[in-house]
Amino acid sequence: MVNREAVQRVYREEHLHVRRRNWGRVAVLRVPMPLPTAPKERWSMDFVSDAPGDRGKLRALTIVDDCHP
């Protein structure tokens, strides 16, 4: 067993890069979100911004019901 800090110090003195171990992520099966069947079941929101002329910045929070008739 080697002390990790000692290895990093030696590598730093020699201007080398310590190779880091790549712990891959666990794959998660993605399931598509079901479509809403009635109003008020699912909402989407986003910030939008605009600069109208020389007046400065206009920011708004838009909220939309995702149900399509």
N, C-alpha and C positions, 0 to 999 in steps of 0.2 A: 504494500500500500504506500502510495506516494502522496505527500502533502500538496494539495492543489495550489495553495497560496505560494509555496516555494517554487513550483513549476511555473506559475504565472510570473513571478519575480524574475526568474532566469530568462524566460522568453522575452519579457519586457526589456531586460538589459541587453539582450542580443537583437532587439528590434524585430522579433518574430511574432507571429500571430498564433495564439492558442486555438487549436481546432476545437470547436464546440460540438457536442453531440447533438444530432438532430433527432428529437423525439417526435416522430410523426403524430399527427392527430388521428384520433379514432374516427373512422368514417361513420357518419350518421345518415341513415336513409331519410331523404327528404320526401315528405308527403305533401302533395299540392293542397292548398287551403280550399275547403269546400266553398262553392258559390253561395252567396246569401239568397235566401228564398223569400224574405219579407223585409220591408223597410225597418231601419234601426237595428239591424243585426250586426252590421260591420261598417265601420267608419274609417276613412283615410284622412290624414292631415299632413300639411306641409307648410313651411314658411316660403313666401314669395316676396321678392323685392323689386323695386323699380326706381329709377331716378328721373322723375318727370321734369324736363327742362332744367332750369337752374335753381330749383327750390330745395334741393336736398334729396334725401332718400325716403322712400315710402316702403314700409314693411307691413305685411299682413299675414295672418294665420288663416289658411283656407281649410275648411272641414267639409268633406263630401260624404254623403251616404252612398255606399257602394252598390246598393240594390238597383238593378235595372229592370224597369217594368216590361 
